[in-house]
Amino acid sequence: MKIFITIPWFVPAFRAGGPIQSVANLVANYTEGVEYFIFCGNTDLNGEPLQGITTGEWTNYNDCTKVWYAGKENLSNSICEQIENIEPDVLFIIGLFNWHYNIVPMLFCKAGTKIISVRGMLHPGALSQKKWKKRFFLQMLKARGTLQYIFHATDAIEAAYIQQQFGKDARVSVAGNFSKKMEVLAAPPKTPGKLNLITIALISPMKNHLLVLEALQHCTASINYNIYGPVKDEVYWQQCLLLIAAMPENITVQYHGELLPDAVAKFLMQHHVFIMPSKSENFGHAIAEALAAGKPVITSHNTPWNDLGNQMAGTNVGLTVPEITTAIHFFAAQTQLEYEGFAAAAVQYAKTHLHTEANKAAYHQLFLGKI
């Protein structure tokens, strides 16, 4: 089966976060009887040219995957031309609102089956950003008719958002994300009253760094908080920097810039708890990797990673300063033995919730067009 994937950024790009990792994990895990053709750009999110790639021709990525890194010139024509040449059984469109990589293949290209993977873009938190442009396109798509497409959701919650936008008759197939394989990592010794926190994420309002920083200003424990990730929203980051400069003496906050995916394990190992109270997450690869590595997680209720507290794998918080402050104090107060219990539970939680074999079966049904 030939599966043609359109996505604005792909490996070695990494600054666009989750969708890149989702597709990389898909082509690494679901490999039997398929041939992938990934059409993407030749730059990263910040416009920086990708290194070690060839532009404008199909290159091997793994045994079942070829990648076309495209320049900006005649981009829409190039996408349509390559889809016509490959004649894919499945056109797998990653995202909704990018003109070249989503809308053009959605409206102007032919394939046996067209699948739109919405990747969290229909969550109310995501739709609130640039909402008029998004609302116009969604209305246009509904007017055109959506029964010709299959919508891919990664969980039942996302499936409900799709049907909320496009109606109960929308064709929706649920297939969860594959997660990157992570080894269980050690952690620094845990002393009551001290805590090493880490966030690895794009710096934007969706990830809620500012709320974490506001909560830290109310913490009385000794906290070392390290932030990794590219700045996506410079205005938002300037607000964060103002809070960082005003931290009390017991709180240390350091920003380390972007982090290459291969270096994630090295820096997770230096911390006790991963924190990212996102406004919304379609999946949250960084959360999944932290849990699998044995790092308890503080996150919101707006991700697939819920019931963390009852399973001793972390805690889910409301998006308020008091709740996040309380969660940080809870982990800061832990002894070594208490922390080790949560770390082990995080690993078990990840094993329980990362359904690799079930995901393979779900993608098989998705690509066959069976709903």
C-alpha positions, 0 to 999 in steps of 0.5 A: 500500500502506497501512503503519501504523507504531506507535512510542513516539517519532518526529521531532521526538523524538530522545532515544530514539535509533536506532529514531526515526532508522530510521523517519525514514530508511525513510519518506525512502528507501522511498517508491514505491507506499506510504502511511505512517501513523505513530502515536506519542506527543506527548512525547520520551523524557524526557516533555518535550512535543514542539514544533511538532506537533498532538496527536490528528489526522493531520498531513503529514510528507512526501509519503507519510507522515502522523503522529498524535501521541497524548496519554496519555489512552485511548492503547490505544483510540486506537491500535486505533481509528486502525488500524481506521479506516485499514485498513492492508495492513501493521501495522509494529510497532517494538519488542517490550516497550512495552504501548501501542505494541507489545503492544496492536497485536500482540495486539488489532489487525487488519491484512493483515500484521503485522510485528514489528521487534525493533530489537535487543531480542533481543540478549543484552545487551538482554535482560539488562536487566529480564530477568524482565519480558521473559522472561515476555512472550516466553514468553507470545508463544510460547505464543500462537503466532508464525506469524501474525507476520513478524519483521523483522531488520536483518541475519543476526545479528538473524535468528538471535537471533529464531529462537533465541527463537521457533524455526526455523519463525519467519517472519523477513525481513531488511531493513537500515536506511537511513542518513542522508545525510552529507557528508564532513567536515573534521577538525582538524589531526592531531598525533602524541600528540594526539587529539580523541574524540567519542561521540554516544549515549544515556548508558546501560550499553549504550553503555559510556561508563564503559569508555571513561573507564576506558581514558582513565585509562591513556592517556599521550597528550593526549586531548580527549574530548567526550560528547554525548547525553541521560542515560538512566541517572542512576545510571550517569552518576554513576559516569561523573562520578566517573571524569571528576573523577579524570582525569589532567592529559593527559586532558580530558573534557567533557559537553555534554548532548543534541545535536539531530540537525541539529547532529551534522555541526557537532560531528563536524567538530571531532573525529578519531575516533568512539568507542562500544564498545557492548555491542550495536547493532542498527544504530548510526546514529551509527556509520554517520553518523560513518563516512560523514562520514570519521571512523574509529570505535572500536567493539565486535564487537557491531555490524554495523560489523565488520572496521574494522581490516582496511579501515583505517576504524577498529578493533573492540575487545573490551570490556576496558580494555587493548584500548580503551586500545590503540586510543586510543593507536593513533589518537593516535600517527597523523600527519596523513598516516596519519590522512587515510588512515583518514578516506578509508577510513572514507568508502569503508567506509560507501559499501560497507556502506550498501546503499540500493538493496538495502534498497529491494528488501528492504523491498519483499519485507518489506511484501509478506509474501514470505519 
